[in-house]
Amino acid sequence: MGRAPSVWHRQNMSEAQKPLTTDGALDPLVVAAAREVDQTLLDWALSLSPRERLRACSNAAITVAKFAHASSRKR
């Protein structure tokens, strides 16, 4: 689990970035999944330009495809 954002960080977050709470009528599975999200990874992704995000996503997809190809060859 990731660490909780500092008070300063929470005050400067947009509504979409604030952590989910269980106070509302939120699905407990969604709340549990949100607790597993690595906030540093989200912060990193948001710091990238759209072009950089696309490149990172493409590189990740290529890597996953290589793993899938390698595992299918071993069978």
N, C-alpha and C positions, 0 to 999 in steps of 0.2 A: 504494500500500500504506500502511496505517496504521502508526503508530509503536508500538513495543513498550511495554506497560505498565511503569511503574516497579516496583522491587522492593517498595516499600511497598504499592502497589496490588495486586500479585500475592498478597502475604501476606494481604490482606483480602478476596480474592475467594472466592466460594463455588466448589465444585467445578464447577458448571455454567458459571461465568463464566471459568474458567481457559482460556488458549489451548490449542488442540489441539497435540499433538506427534506426531512420526512414530515415536515409540518403540514404540507398540503395534501391533496388527493393524488399523489404521485404513485405510480406503480412501484411496488417494493423491489421488483426485479430490475427496474431502470435505476433506482437509487443504488442498489447493490453494485450494478455494473459501473455506475459513475464513480463509485469509490475506488474501483480498480484502474481507473484511467491515470496514466502518468502525466501529470500536469506539466512537467518539464518538456515532454515531447510535444504537447499541444502548444506551449509557449514557443518552442523552436519552430514548429510549423507555421505559426502565425507571424513569426519574424521574417519568413521568406517571402519573396515576391511571387506572384502567380507563376511566372516562368520557372523559378527555382523549385516551387512546389511540384509542378508538373515533371520536371527533371528528376526530382527525388522519388516521386511516385513511379515514374517509368523505370528508374534504376531498381527500385524495390520489386516491381513486377518481373523484370528480367531475372533478378536473383531468385525469386520464388519459382519461376519457370525452369531455371537451371536445376533447382532442387527437385522439382517434380520429374524432370527428365532423367536426372541421375538415379532417383529412387525407382523409376519404372524400368530402367536398364538392368538393375540388380535383380529383378524378379525373374 
